[in-house]
Amino acid sequence: MQQQPDFAMIPGRDEIEKLERDIRFFPTSVAAPQSLTAAEIARWNETGYLAPLTAYDGSQAEDLREYFDRLLNQTLAAGNDSYSISSAHLKHARVWDLLNHPAIVAPVCDLLGPNVIGWGAHFFCKMPGDGKRVDWHQDCSYWPLTPTKTVTVWLAIDDADAENGCMEVFAGSHRFGLIDFEASDASSGNVLNQTVSQPEKYGQLESEPLQAGQFSLHSDLLLHGSPANQSGRRRCGLTLRYCPADVTASLDWNRKGVIVAGEADPEKWPNAPRPQAD
């Protein structure tokens, strides 16, 4: 039986709705950013995302792709699918290192402040012609975290463009709080189990093509998704999730957290160690 991705294992909607959560966008107010410009921070506050930024050059991106090729081959050989490599920073030393990569952590700190937790790492890999799409959704609807301050990094392992199903966003949708959604399932071709109808009511549709080694940043309240990969090329991205240390994680999700900058209360975020082997 194929292992299901982490989003299929998280608490159900009823469990999350029972939690008292502060669901709203918190504009960035970092006084002295070290990586981003004032214009980029203003754009983040206005649109809920930034792209493209660069983590790796051509040769480094190729090395990372070769690493993922090996990881994917191991995953498929074990009978799992290309979307199932999740919470990867808790299992693979190199992914733990990626979560801590200075070129990624620096702009995240500019958005979240000096004390930052990295708590998620999930490869979203669309195989050539797999026909699966990611419907419109907000990340925060899946997570037992409060307040809603998570920033997601989408790091391109492969070149991602309109042909192979790059991410699309509704810029400005992060300012509407939690948006109503409907249940969905795999039989519809949706990778996730939620979908938002009429997303155009909440913002301006924009595409996020990225070259391998580049990354985007988006708010956990931003409506986003991606069309199916109908091309003959693979499209893989690694999502890395970060929040400030003042966020509270329920249902033991704090065990996923790694302190990537500054400090945190060890009772709140125990600081998951680097795996011994990859």
C-alpha positions in Angstrom: 0.0 0.0 0.0 1.3 3.4 -0.9 2.2 5.8 1.9 0.1 8.9 1.9 1.5 12.4 2.2 1.6 14.2 5.5 -1.5 16.3 4.5 -3.6 13.1 4.5 -2.4 12.3 8.1 -2.9 15.6 9.8 -5.9 16.2 12.1 -9.3 16.3 10.5 -11.2 19.6 10.0 -13.3 18.9 13.1 -10.2 18.6 15.3 -8.6 21.8 14.0 -11.9 23.7 14.3 -12.1 22.8 18.0 -8.8 24.7 18.6 -8.8 28.3 19.5 -6.7 29.9 16.8 -5.8 33.5 15.9 -6.3 33.5 12.2 -5.2 36.7 10.5 -2.3 38.2 8.6 0.5 39.8 10.6 2.2 42.4 8.4 6.0 42.3 8.6 7.5 45.2 10.6 11.2 44.2 10.9 13.0 47.4 11.4 16.4 46.4 9.9 16.1 43.6 7.3 19.3 41.9 6.4 18.4 40.2 3.1 15.2 41.7 1.7 14.7 45.3 0.6 12.1 47.6 1.9 10.3 47.3 -1.4 10.2 43.5 -1.2 8.8 43.7 2.3 6.2 46.1 1.2 5.3 43.8 -1.6 5.1 40.9 0.8 2.7 42.8 3.0 0.5 43.7 0.0 0.5 40.5 -2.0 1.3 37.7 0.5 4.2 36.3 -1.5 7.6 37.0 -3.0 9.4 35.4 -6.0 11.9 34.7 -7.3 14.8 34.5 -4.8 17.9 32.4 -5.2 19.3 29.7 -2.9 21.6 27.8 -5.4 23.4 28.5 -8.6 23.4 26.1 -11.6 25.9 23.5 -10.4 24.6 23.5 -6.8 21.0 23.1 -8.1 22.1 20.2 -10.3 23.7 18.5 -7.3 20.5 19.0 -5.3 18.5 17.5 -8.1 20.7 14.4 -8.2 20.2 14.0 -4.5 16.5 14.1 -4.9 16.7 11.7 -7.8 18.2 9.1 -5.5 15.7 9.8 -2.7 12.8 9.5 -5.1 14.1 6.2 -6.5 14.3 4.8 -3.0 10.8 6.0 -2.3 9.3 4.5 -5.4 11.2 1.3 -4.9 9.6 1.0 -1.4 6.1 1.2 -3.0 5.4 4.8 -2.1 4.4 7.6 -4.5 6.2 10.8 -5.5 4.1 13.0 -3.1 4.9 11.0 0.0 8.3 12.4 1.0 7.1 14.5 3.9 8.5 15.7 7.3 11.7 15.0 5.5 13.9 17.1 7.8 13.2 14.6 10.6 14.4 11.7 8.4 17.1 13.0 6.1 20.2 14.9 7.2 20.5 16.8 3.9 16.9 18.1 4.1 17.5 19.2 7.7 20.5 21.1 6.4 18.3 22.7 3.6 15.9 23.8 6.3 18.8 25.6 7.9 20.3 27.0 4.7 21.5 30.6 5.4 20.3 31.9 2.0 16.8 30.7 2.8 16.7 31.4 6.5 17.9 35.1 6.1 14.8 36.3 4.1 12.5 34.3 6.3 13.9 36.1 9.4 13.4 39.4 7.6 9.7 38.5 7.5 9.3 36.7 10.9 11.8 38.3 13.2 15.0 36.9 14.9 13.6 33.8 16.6 12.4 31.3 13.9 11.4 27.7 13.9 11.5 25.4 10.8 8.9 22.8 11.3 8.1 21.2 7.9 9.7 19.8 4.8 7.7 18.1 2.1 8.6 17.3 -1.5 5.7 18.0 -4.0 6.8 16.0 -7.1 4.6 15.9 -10.1 5.8 13.2 -12.4 5.7 13.8 -16.2 2.1 13.6 -17.4 0.7 12.5 -14.0 -2.4 14.6 -14.4 -2.7 15.6 -10.8 -3.4 19.2 -9.8 -3.3 21.1 -6.5 -6.6 22.9 -6.0 -6.9 26.4 -4.5 -6.3 26.3 -0.8 -4.8 28.1 2.2 -2.1 26.2 4.1 -3.4 27.4 7.5 -6.6 25.3 7.2 -4.4 22.2 7.5 -2.3 23.1 10.5 -3.0 23.2 14.3 -0.9 26.4 14.8 -1.7 29.7 16.3 -1.3 32.6 15.4 -1.2 32.1 11.6 2.3 33.3 10.9 3.8 30.5 9.0 5.9 31.4 5.9 6.4 28.6 3.3 9.5 28.4 1.1 8.8 26.7 -2.2 12.3 25.6 -3.4 12.5 24.5 -7.1 14.3 21.2 -7.5 13.4 21.2 -11.2 12.6 24.1 -13.4 8.9 24.9 -12.8 6.8 26.7 -15.5 3.3 26.9 -16.9 3.9 23.8 -19.0 4.7 21.4 -16.2 2.5 22.9 -13.5 4.2 25.7 -11.6 2.5 27.3 -8.6 -0.1 30.0 -9.1 -1.4 32.4 -6.4 -4.2 34.9 -5.9 -2.1 37.9 -4.8 -3.8 39.8 -1.9 -5.9 36.8 -0.8 -4.0 36.6 2.5 -5.9 39.5 3.8 -9.3 37.8 4.0 -8.7 35.5 7.0 -9.8 31.9 6.7 -11.7 31.4 3.5 -14.5 28.8 3.2 -13.5 25.6 1.4 -15.1 22.3 0.3 -14.0 18.8 0.8 -12.3 17.1 -2.2 -10.7 13.7 -2.8 -8.2 12.0 -5.0 -10.7 10.7 -7.5 -11.2 14.3 -8.7 -7.5 14.6 -9.5 -6.8 16.9 -6.7 -3.6 16.1 -4.7 -5.1 17.7 -1.6 -8.4 17.1 0.1 -9.8 20.7 0.0 -10.7 23.2 -2.6 -11.8 26.8 -2.6 -14.5 27.9 -5.1 -14.4 31.2 -6.9 -10.9 32.2 -5.7 -10.9 35.1 -8.1 -13.1 37.0 -5.6 -10.0 37.3 -3.3 -7.2 38.6 -5.4 -5.3 38.9 -8.6 -4.2 35.6 -10.3 -0.4 35.5 -10.8 2.0 32.7 -11.9 5.2 31.8 -10.1 7.6 30.2 -12.6 11.0 29.3 -11.0 14.3 28.0 -12.2 15.9 25.1 -10.3 17.6 26.6 -7.3 15.2 29.5 -7.0 12.5 29.8 -4.4 9.4 31.7 -3.5 7.9 32.7 -0.1 4.2 32.7 0.7 1.9 33.4 3.6 -0.1 30.5 5.2 -3.2 32.6 4.4 -2.4 33.0 0.7 -4.7 31.2 -1.8 -2.5 29.1 -4.1 -2.5 26.0 -6.2 -1.1 24.5 -9.4 -2.4 22.9 -12.5 -1.6 19.4 -13.6 1.7 18.5 -15.2 0.8 17.5 -18.7 4.3 17.8 -20.0 7.1 15.3 -20.5 9.2 16.9 -17.7 9.1 16.3 -14.0 8.2 19.2 -11.7 9.5 18.9 -8.1 9.5 21.5 -5.4 10.5 21.2 -1.7 8.2 23.1 0.7 10.0 24.3 3.8 7.7 25.7 6.6 8.8 28.4 9.1 7.1 30.3 11.9 8.3 32.6 14.7 9.0 31.0 18.1 5.9 32.7 19.6 3.6 30.4 17.6 1.9 27.6 19.5 1.7 24.2 17.9 -1.0 21.8 19.2 -1.4 18.0 18.8 2.3 17.4 19.3 3.3 19.3 16.1 5.9 21.2 18.1 8.0 18.0 18.0 8.6 18.7 14.3 10.3 22.1 15.1 13.9 23.0 14.6 15.3 26.3 15.9 16.9 27.8 12.7 17.5 31.3 14.1 17.7 32.9 17.5 16.1 31.0 20.5 12.9 29.4 21.7 11.3 28.1 24.8 12.3 24.4 24.9 9.0 23.6 26.5 7.2 25.0 23.5 9.7 23.9 20.8 11.9 21.1 21.9 14.2 21.5 18.9 14.3 18.3 16.8 17.9 17.1 16.2 19.7 16.6 12.9 19.2 13.0 11.7 22.3 10.8 12.0 22.2 9.6 8.4 20.6 10.5 5.1 
